[in-house]
Amino acid sequence: MSRALWLLIETVGSLLATVCILRALAWRGQLSARNPIMQFVIAVTDWLVKPLRKVLPASRTNDWASIVAALAVALVLAVVWSLLFAHGRAPMFGSILLLAVFWVLKWSIYLVIGLVLIQALMSWVNPHAPLAPVVDQLTRPFLAPLRRIVPLVGGVDLSPLVLIVLAQVLLTLLETGFVSLVAIP
């Protein structure tokens, strides 16, 4: 029963935190609040981000309230996870915080992978879709450095593939590092 409950809680929480991360990424990419994707993102996260924005104003490049909102959701999830699966032991705040930061980093990497996959698929299927400029603007900061290094092969841009492989490597290193940090000697 607790696993099914956790699945529901984790799904809702991780989606909410990922949308907060998307909001921070959109702020950094200077996406217009008028496009439909941003209207959805703002509608879903405003209740959480607006109060935080009073304390943590956004800078020109970073939406700190959205980042902290994602971390707060991850902290709540980590506390719920520890209550469900800690077998009566009281969790230490350091381990809860470490787990929350790990999850936010993992969700951020998965978000970038998902956006790159969406962009690659749209470039093959319908490069003029209304969603294409938005996804391009979100992925450009990640793909631009790779496009300067990775040459076109037969007119095909391989930088999305390289980014996905690098993101997978980063995920593996992150998970390995996390496991080694929390492993009991």
Secondary structure, DSSP 8 states (H G I E B T S, - for coil): -HHHHHHHHHHHHHHHHHHHHHHHHHHHTT--TTSHHHHHHHHHHHHHHHHHHHHS---SS--HHHHHHHHHHHHHHHHHHHHHHSTT----HHHHHHHHHHHHHHHHHHHHHHHHHHHHHHHHH-TT-TTHHHHHHHHHHHHHHHHHHS--BTTB--HHHHHHHHHHHHHHHHHHHHHHHH---
